[in-house]
């Protein structure tokens, strides 16, 4: 995973980062439940969410793109089954 995933976002970083919402994740085909996302985040297997305010959260698009690329690499390395 991206080494910077656990680094806090500073005021200097934030303007260059695009945020994606839960709805955006669904449009990208990431249809995991909120509970599953929370579990994956806690285990370091999905980018951590940013709290925008109240109960509103978002993720950094760059981290989501990195995560998707890692899944594609994993697919290339993993042999699941013979059919």
N, CA, C and O atoms as a MOPAC input file, in Angstrom:
PM7 MOZYME 1SCF
protein

 N      0.84400 1    -1.18000 1     0.00000 1
 C      0.00000 1     0.00000 1     0.00000 1
 C      0.88000 1     1.22900 1     0.00000 1
 O      2.05700 1     1.14100 1     0.35000 1
 N      0.35300 1     2.35100 1    -0.37500 1
 C      1.05500 1     3.61200 1    -0.40200 1
 C      1.64500 1     3.89900 1     0.96700 1
 O      0.93100 1     3.87900 1     1.97000 1
 N      2.95700 1     4.16900 1     1.01700 1
 C      3.64500 1     4.42800 1     2.28400 1
 C      3.10800 1     5.67900 1     2.97000 1
 O      3.18200 1     5.78900 1     4.19400 1
 N      2.56900 1     6.62000 1     2.20100 1
 C      2.05300 1     7.86400 1     2.77500 1
 C      0.63300 1     7.72400 1     3.29600 1
 O      0.06300 1     8.69900 1     3.78400 1
 N      0.04500 1     6.53200 1     3.20400 1
 C     -1.35700 1     6.34400 1     3.58500 1
 C     -1.60600 1     6.67800 1     5.04800 1
 O     -2.69700 1     7.13000 1     5.39500 1
 N     -0.61500 1     6.46500 1     5.91400 1
 C     -0.80800 1     6.73000 1     7.33700 1
 C     -0.27400 1     8.09200 1     7.75900 1
 O     -0.39400 1     8.47300 1     8.92400 1
 N      0.31500 1     8.82800 1     6.81900 1
 C      0.84000 1    10.15300 1     7.12700 1
 C     -0.31300 1    11.14600 1     7.16500 1
 O     -1.15500 1    11.15000 1     6.26700 1
 N     -0.36300 1    11.99100 1     8.19600 1
 C     -1.45200 1    12.97300 1     8.24800 1
 C     -1.39000 1    13.93700 1     7.06200 1
 O     -0.30600 1    14.29100 1     6.59900 1
 N     -2.54100 1    14.35200 1     6.58100 1
 C     -2.63200 1    15.32800 1     5.50400 1
 C     -2.38800 1    16.70200 1     6.11100 1
 O     -3.02800 1    17.07300 1     7.09500 1
 N     -1.48200 1    17.44000 1     5.53900 1
 C     -1.21200 1    18.78200 1     6.03800 1
 C     -1.94800 1    19.80300 1     5.18200 1
 O     -2.46900 1    19.47400 1     4.11700 1
 N     -1.98500 1    21.03200 1     5.65200 1
 C     -2.64600 1    22.08900 1     4.90500 1
 C     -1.96500 1    22.27500 1     3.55100 1
 O     -2.61500 1    22.63000 1     2.56700 1
 N     -0.65900 1    22.03600 1     3.50600 1
 C      0.09300 1    22.16100 1     2.26400 1
 C     -0.32900 1    21.08900 1     1.25000 1
 O     -0.37800 1    21.36900 1     0.05300 1
 N     -0.63100 1    19.87900 1     1.70500 1
 C     -0.99700 1    18.77000 1     0.82700 1
 C     -2.42200 1    18.87500 1     0.29700 1
 O     -2.66700 1    18.61100 1    -0.88000 1
 N     -3.34600 1    19.25200 1     1.14200 1
 C     -4.77500 1    19.12800 1     0.87400 1
 C     -5.26100 1    19.73700 1    -0.43500 1
 O     -6.07300 1    19.10400 1    -1.10900 1
 N     -4.80900 1    20.94200 1    -0.84300 1
 C     -5.36300 1    21.51200 1    -2.07700 1
 C     -5.09100 1    20.67300 1    -3.31700 1
 O     -5.81900 1    20.79400 1    -4.30200 1
 N     -4.06700 1    19.82700 1    -3.29900 1
 C     -3.72100 1    19.02500 1    -4.46800 1
 C     -4.38600 1    17.66500 1    -4.46600 1
 O     -4.09900 1    16.85100 1    -5.34400 1
 N     -5.26000 1    17.38600 1    -3.51900 1
 C     -5.85600 1    16.06600 1    -3.38400 1
 C     -7.33400 1    16.11500 1    -3.74200 1
 O     -8.07000 1    16.97700 1    -3.26000 1
 N     -7.76400 1    15.18500 1    -4.59100 1
 C     -9.17900 1    15.06600 1    -4.93700 1
 C     -9.82200 1    14.07700 1    -3.98500 1
 O     -9.27500 1    13.00000 1    -3.74400 1
 N    -10.96400 1    14.42800 1    -3.44800 1
 C    -11.68800 1    13.56700 1    -2.52100 1
 C    -12.80500 1    12.82800 1    -3.24500 1
 O    -13.43100 1    13.35700 1    -4.16400 1
 N    -13.03900 1    11.60000 1    -2.81200 1
 C    -14.15500 1    10.82300 1    -3.35100 1
 C    -15.05400 1    10.39300 1    -2.20300 1
 O    -14.58700 1    10.07200 1    -1.11000 1
 N    -16.33500 1    10.39400 1    -2.46900 1
 C    -17.33300 1    10.03400 1    -1.46400 1
 C    -17.68500 1     8.55400 1    -1.57000 1
 O    -17.19100 1     7.85000 1    -2.45000 1
 N    -18.52300 1     8.10300 1    -0.68700 1
 C    -19.02100 1     6.72100 1    -0.71500 1
 C    -19.74200 1     6.44900 1    -2.03500 1
 O    -19.59800 1     5.37900 1    -2.62600 1
 N    -20.52100 1     7.43400 1    -2.48800 1
 C    -21.22100 1     7.29300 1    -3.77100 1
 C    -20.22300 1     7.15100 1    -4.92200 1
 O    -20.44800 1     6.36900 1    -5.84600 1
 N    -19.12600 1     7.90200 1    -4.86600 1
 C    -18.08800 1     7.78800 1    -5.89700 1
 C    -17.46500 1     6.39200 1    -5.88300 1
 O    -17.20900 1     5.81200 1    -6.93900 1
 N    -17.22100 1     5.85400 1    -4.68600 1
 C    -16.67300 1     4.50000 1    -4.58500 1
 C    -17.59900 1     3.50900 1    -5.27200 1
 O    -17.14300 1     2.63600 1    -6.01100 1
 N    -18.90100 1     3.64300 1    -5.02800 1
 C    -19.87200 1     2.73800 1    -5.64800 1
 C    -19.84500 1     2.86400 1    -7.15900 1
 O    -19.91500 1     1.85600 1    -7.86100 1
 N    -19.74300 1     4.10100 1    -7.68200 1
 C    -19.67300 1     4.30400 1    -9.12700 1
 C    -18.41200 1     3.68100 1    -9.71400 1
 O    -18.39400 1     3.30000 1   -10.88400 1
 N    -17.35800 1     3.57700 1    -8.90700 1
 C    -16.10400 1     2.96300 1    -9.35500 1
 C    -16.16000 1     1.44100 1    -9.25300 1
 O    -15.20800 1     0.76200 1    -9.63900 1
 N    -17.26100 1     0.90000 1    -8.73900 1
 C    -17.41700 1    -0.54000 1    -8.62100 1
 C    -16.98900 1    -1.09100 1    -7.27100 1
 O    -16.95800 1    -2.30700 1    -7.08200 1
 N    -16.66000 1    -0.22100 1    -6.33600 1
 C    -16.28200 1    -0.65200 1    -4.98600 1
 C    -17.55000 1    -0.63400 1    -4.15100 1
 O    -17.91300 1     0.38800 1    -3.56900 1
 N    -18.22400 1    -1.78700 1    -4.10000 1
 C    -19.54800 1    -1.86500 1    -3.48700 1
 C    -19.51600 1    -2.56900 1    -2.14000 1
 O    -20.50300 1    -3.17800 1    -1.72700 1
 N    -18.38900 1    -2.48600 1    -1.46100 1
 C    -18.26500 1    -3.09700 1    -0.13600 1
 C    -19.13600 1    -2.34300 1     0.86200 1
 O    -19.32900 1    -1.13400 1     0.73500 1
 N    -19.65800 1    -3.05600 1     1.85100 1
 C    -20.47400 1    -2.40000 1     2.87200 1
 C    -19.58800 1    -1.48600 1     3.72300 1
 O    -18.36700 1    -1.63400 1     3.75400 1
 N    -20.22000 1    -0.55400 1     4.40100 1
 C    -19.47700 1     0.35400 1     5.26900 1
 C    -18.73700 1    -0.42600 1     6.35700 1
 O    -17.60300 1    -0.08900 1     6.69700 1
 N    -19.36600 1    -1.45300 1     6.89700 1
 C    -18.72700 1    -2.27300 1     7.93000 1
 C    -17.47300 1    -2.94600 1     7.38100 1
 O    -16.43600 1    -2.96700 1     8.04400 1
 N    -17.56400 1    -3.49000 1     6.18400 1
 C    -16.40500 1    -4.13800 1     5.57100 1
 C    -15.30300 1    -3.12800 1     5.30800 1
 O    -14.13000 1    -3.40900 1     5.55300 1
 N    -15.67000 1    -1.95100 1     4.80900 1
 C    -14.66100 1    -0.90800 1     4.58900 1
 C    -13.96100 1    -0.53800 1     5.89400 1
 O    -12.73800 1    -0.39800 1     5.92900 1
 N    -14.73800 1    -0.38100 1     6.96700 1
 C    -14.14100 1    -0.04700 1     8.26600 1
 C    -13.16900 1    -1.13300 1     8.73000 1
 O    -12.09300 1    -0.82900 1     9.24600 1
 N    -13.55000 1    -2.39300 1     8.54700 1
 C    -12.67000 1    -3.50100 1     8.93800 1
 C    -11.39000 1    -3.50800 1     8.12000 1
 O    -10.30000 1    -3.68500 1     8.66400 1
 N    -11.52300 1    -3.31400 1     6.80200 1
 C    -10.34400 1    -3.27900 1     5.94100 1
 C     -9.43200 1    -2.10800 1     6.28800 1
 O     -8.21000 1    -2.25300 1     6.30900 1
 N    -10.02200 1    -0.95500 1     6.55800 1
 C     -9.23900 1     0.21700 1     6.94900 1
 C     -8.47700 1    -0.05200 1     8.24600 1
 O     -7.30100 1     0.29300 1     8.36100 1
 N     -9.13900 1    -0.66100 1     9.20800 1
 C     -8.51400 1    -0.95400 1    10.50600 1
 C     -7.33700 1    -1.90800 1    10.34200 1
 O     -6.37500 1    -1.84500 1    11.10800 1
 N     -7.40700 1    -2.79200 1     9.34800 1
 C     -6.33300 1    -3.76700 1     9.10600 1
 C     -5.28000 1    -3.25100 1     8.12800 1
 O     -4.32100 1    -3.95700 1     7.81600 1
 N     -5.45600 1    -2.02100 1     7.64500 1
 C     -4.51000 1    -1.46500 1     6.68900 1
 C     -4.64200 1    -2.02000 1     5.29100 1
 O     -3.70100 1    -1.94400 1     4.50100 1
 N     -5.81000 1    -2.58500 1     4.96800 1
 C     -6.04200 1    -3.19900 1     3.65500 1
 C     -6.89200 1    -2.31900 1     2.72500 1
 O     -7.21600 1    -2.72700 1     1.61000 1
 N     -7.24700 1    -1.12500 1     3.18100 1
 C     -7.98400 1    -0.15700 1     2.37700 1
 C     -7.58900 1     1.22100 1     2.89200 1
 O     -7.35600 1     1.38400 1     4.09000 1
 N     -7.50800 1     2.21900 1     2.00700 1
 C     -7.12400 1     3.56400 1     2.46400 1
 C     -8.04700 1     4.08500 1     3.56800 1
 O     -9.25400 1     3.84400 1     3.55800 1
 N     -7.45900 1     4.79100 1     4.49900 1
 C     -8.24300 1     5.34700 1     5.60000 1
 C     -9.05500 1     6.54000 1     5.13900 1
 O     -8.60600 1     7.33900 1     4.31700 1
 N    -10.25000 1     6.64500 1     5.67600 1
 C    -11.14800 1     7.73900 1     5.33600 1
 C    -10.72700 1     9.02200 1     6.04500 1
 O    -10.03500 1     8.99600 1     7.06300 1
 N    -11.16000 1    10.13000 1     5.48600 1
 C    -10.97500 1    11.44500 1     6.09100 1
 C    -12.32900 1    11.90800 1     6.60000 1
 O    -13.32700 1    11.81500 1     5.88500 1
 N    -12.37000 1    12.39700 1     7.80600 1
 C    -13.62200 1    12.94200 1     8.32600 1
 C    -13.70300 1    14.39300 1     7.86600 1
 O    -12.85600 1    15.21700 1     8.21000 1
 N    -14.72400 1    14.68500 1     7.09200 1
 C    -14.90300 1    16.01700 1     6.53700 1
 C    -15.63100 1    16.92400 1     7.52100 1
 O    -15.32400 1    18.11100 1     7.63500 1
 N    -16.57400 1    16.36400 1     8.21200 1
 C    -17.35100 1    17.11500 1     9.19000 1
 C    -18.56400 1    16.30400 1     9.58100 1
 O    -19.21700 1    15.69400 1     8.73300 1
 N    -18.86200 1    16.29900 1    10.86300 1
 C    -20.00200 1    15.51000 1    11.33100 1
 C    -19.80300 1    14.05000 1    10.97500 1
 O    -18.81600 1    13.43400 1    11.37600 1
 N    -20.73300 1    13.50100 1    10.22800 1
 C    -20.62300 1    12.10200 1     9.81700 1
 C    -20.17500 1    11.95800 1     8.36300 1
 O    -20.17300 1    10.85300 1     7.81900 1
 N    -19.80200 1    13.06000 1     7.74000 1
 C    -19.38600 1    13.04000 1     6.34400 1
 C    -17.92600 1    12.61300 1     6.23600 1
 O    -17.04400 1    13.17500 1     6.88600 1
 N    -17.69500 1    11.60100 1     5.39500 1
 C    -16.33300 1    11.11400 1     5.19000 1
 C    -16.03200 1    11.05000 1     3.69700 1
 O    -16.93900 1    11.04300 1     2.86500 1
 N    -14.74300 1    11.00500 1     3.37600 1
 C    -14.30100 1    10.87100 1     1.99000 1
 C    -12.92800 1    10.20300 1     2.00400 1
 O    -12.29500 1    10.06700 1     3.05100 1
 N    -12.49000 1     9.79600 1     0.83100 1
 C    -11.18700 1     9.16800 1     0.67600 1
 C    -10.40500 1     9.95800 1    -0.35700 1
 O    -10.98900 1    10.64900 1    -1.19100 1
 N     -9.08500 1     9.85600 1    -0.30100 1
 C     -8.25400 1    10.50000 1    -1.31100 1
 C     -8.25100 1     9.64500 1    -2.57600 1
 O     -7.95400 1     8.45100 1    -2.52500 1
 N     -8.57900 1    10.25600 1    -3.69900 1
 C     -8.64200 1     9.53200 1    -4.96400 1
 C     -7.30400 1     8.86500 1    -5.27400 1
 O     -7.28300 1     7.73800 1    -5.76900 1
 N     -6.20800 1     9.52700 1    -4.99800 1
 C     -4.89500 1     8.94500 1    -5.30600 1
 C     -4.68100 1     7.64400 1    -4.53900 1
 O     -4.09600 1     6.70400 1    -5.07600 1
 N     -5.14600 1     7.57400 1    -3.29000 1
 C     -4.99300 1     6.35300 1    -2.50200 1
 C     -5.92400 1     5.24500 1    -2.99900 1
 O     -5.56000 1     4.07000 1    -2.98900 1
 N     -7.12100 1     5.62500 1    -3.42900 1
 C     -8.05600 1     4.64000 1    -3.98600 1
 C     -7.48600 1     4.08000 1    -5.28900 1
 O     -7.54800 1     2.87300 1    -5.52200 1
 N     -6.93400 1     4.94200 1    -6.13500 1
 C     -6.33100 1     4.48400 1    -7.38600 1
 C     -5.16200 1     3.53500 1    -7.10400 1
 O     -5.01200 1     2.51400 1    -7.77500 1
 N     -4.33200 1     3.87900 1    -6.10500 1
 C     -3.21600 1     2.99400 1    -5.72200 1
 C     -3.74300 1     1.64400 1    -5.24700 1
 O     -3.19000 1     0.60300 1    -5.59900 1
 N     -4.80600 1     1.65700 1    -4.45300 1
 C     -5.39700 1     0.42400 1    -3.92400 1
 C     -5.90800 1    -0.45300 1    -5.07200 1
 O     -5.69300 1    -1.66500 1    -5.07700 1
 N     -6.58700 1     0.17200 1    -6.04400 1
 C     -7.09300 1    -0.58000 1    -7.19000 1
 C     -5.93800 1    -1.17100 1    -8.00500 1
 O     -6.03000 1    -2.30400 1    -8.47700 1
 N     -4.86000 1    -0.41600 1    -8.17000 1
 C     -3.69000 1    -0.92300 1    -8.89400 1
 C     -3.08200 1    -2.11700 1    -8.16100 1
 O     -2.64400 1    -3.07900 1    -8.79100 1
 N     -3.05400 1    -2.05400 1    -6.83300 1
 C     -2.54600 1    -3.17100 1    -6.03800 1
 C     -3.42300 1    -4.41200 1    -6.22000 1
 O     -2.90700 1    -5.52800 1    -6.28300 1
 N     -4.74100 1    -4.22800 1    -6.30400 1
 C     -5.62700 1    -5.36600 1    -6.53000 1
 C     -5.33600 1    -5.99500 1    -7.88700 1
 O     -5.34200 1    -7.21900 1    -8.01700 1
 N     -5.07900 1    -5.15900 1    -8.90900 1
 C     -4.76900 1    -5.67300 1   -10.24200 1
 C     -3.44800 1    -6.45100 1   -10.21800 1
 O     -3.34200 1    -7.50400 1   -10.84700 1
 N     -2.44700 1    -5.94300 1    -9.50200 1
 C     -1.17000 1    -6.64800 1    -9.38000 1
 C     -1.35900 1    -7.96900 1    -8.64100 1
 O     -0.78000 1    -8.99000 1    -9.01300 1
 N     -2.17100 1    -7.93700 1    -7.59800 1
 C     -2.46000 1    -9.14300 1    -6.82400 1
 C     -3.11600 1   -10.20200 1    -7.71400 1
 O     -2.79600 1   -11.38700 1    -7.62500 1
 N     -4.02000 1    -9.76500 1    -8.55400 1
 C     -4.70500 1   -10.67500 1    -9.47300 1
 C     -3.70500 1   -11.34700 1   -10.40300 1
 O     -3.82500 1   -12.53700 1   -10.69400 1
 N     -2.72500 1   -10.59000 1   -10.86500 1
 C     -1.71400 1   -11.13700 1   -11.77400 1
 C     -0.81700 1   -12.16000 1   -11.08300 1
 O     -0.30700 1   -13.07200 1   -11.73400 1
 N     -0.61800 1   -12.01800 1    -9.77200 1
 C      0.26700 1   -12.91600 1    -9.01200 1
 C     -0.44400 1   -14.11400 1    -8.42900 1
 O      0.19600 1   -15.11900 1    -8.11900 1
 N     -1.75900 1   -14.03300 1    -8.27100 1
 C     -2.50700 1   -15.04900 1    -7.54400 1
 C     -3.21300 1   -15.99600 1    -8.49000 1
 O     -3.87500 1   -15.56300 1    -9.43400 1
 N     -3.07500 1   -17.27800 1    -8.24200 1
 C     -3.78400 1   -18.29500 1    -9.01000 1
 C     -4.94300 1   -18.78300 1    -8.12600 1
 O     -4.71300 1   -19.40100 1    -7.08600 1
 N     -6.15500 1   -18.51300 1    -8.53100 1
 C     -7.31300 1   -18.80000 1    -7.68800 1
 C     -7.82700 1   -20.21800 1    -7.84200 1
 O     -8.05600 1   -20.90400 1    -6.84600 1
 N     -8.01400 1   -20.66700 1    -9.07100 1
 C     -8.56900 1   -22.02000 1    -9.27200 1
 C     -8.45000 1   -22.41600 1   -10.73100 1
 O     -8.37400 1   -21.57000 1   -11.62200 1
 N     -8.43700 1   -23.71200 1   -10.95400 1
 C     -8.48000 1   -24.23000 1   -12.32200 1
 C     -9.92800 1   -24.57900 1   -12.66600 1
 O    -10.63700 1   -25.18000 1   -11.85900 1
 N    -10.35100 1   -24.20500 1   -13.84600 1
 C    -11.70500 1   -24.54500 1   -14.29000 1
 C    -11.62700 1   -25.34100 1   -15.55400 1
 O    -12.65800 1   -25.73300 1   -16.10100 1

